[in-house]
């Protein structure tokens, strides 16, 4: 008897095929979708603030939603500009100082390391002259020479530069329209769900919403607490640029491993620039060691919650995978997106374990 599909099975197969093709198309268009994905995540995070403002009254009238959206976007842009104004002047000031201090630091490092290695029978002397030359060439592009280097490479990196500029313009535009029409947009999405799946998908959506709300609120508190801790601790230790380095370190913990590592490197560079002995390096080691313990064993379990926790291997895989698909923005979105996927996988596993395919012994 020939195998035949019912009309319902044919429709299910058709929509499944179309769904897989859509997923493949989204993967292929990953770089182009970066501003849309970023704007969607920002809209999800900022929509409660817009709703709160839209319920405020100006005299007898409610604040128009479009005004609430513009206020929230303006505050977001101002926060980004404030961060840039804190960090960029420090970098412009510190790069020439780093160029001056690195040679002396390398001489001291060679004087300390070579005798210690010789005690173990390892006779190695660092090529300080070569290292100095390489670092001097790399760091010499400070000030006006940075702009000359940027202009010289414009032909090569012009496409990437235009892409970044387009993203910076598109993200606020897309964010505005998403926030303005957030509730009708969500309503239309729910209306597209097959009726027999509405209950199950609604339950999963509520679970994901609770998970993301817990993650975003908790992660924001962790970032603020760590930014305060690193800024105050570095200031007490006597670092001149404690505020920008501390703020950056606290904000970058949003990116697992990468954020903490980058903040640590910035603090080590600051220690090399400012202090002549080992005091700066020891201070950085103590401050960042305490900070890592504080984050891993106290703040993250208490504020973010263990139920969002992912295995370190899964975190690394998510960072690489989302970075490959969506670039730097994908790295930022890797952890919350993985948390959402963990909910879906958990429901699929429960469905699989309760299915006849799994339980049947024949």
Secondary structure, 3 states (H helix, E strand, C coil): CCCCCCHHHHHHHHHHHHHHHHHHHHHHCCCCCHHHHHHHHHHHHHHHHHHHHHCCEECCEECCHHHHHHHHHHHHHHHHHHHHHHHHHHHHHHHHHHHHHHHHHHHHHHHHHHHHHHHCCCCCCCCHHHHHHHHHHHHCCCCHHHHHHHHHCHHHHHHHHHHHHHHHHHHHHHHHHHHHCHHHHHHHHHHCCCHHHHHHHHHHHHHHHHHHHHHHHHHHHHHHHHHHHHHHHHHHCCCCCHHHHHHHHHHHCCCCCHHHHHHHHHHHHHHHHHCCCCHHHHHHHHHHHHHHHHHHHHHHHHHHCHHHCCCHHHHHHHHHHHHHHHHHHHHHHHHHHHHHHHHHHHHHHHHHHCCHHHHCCC
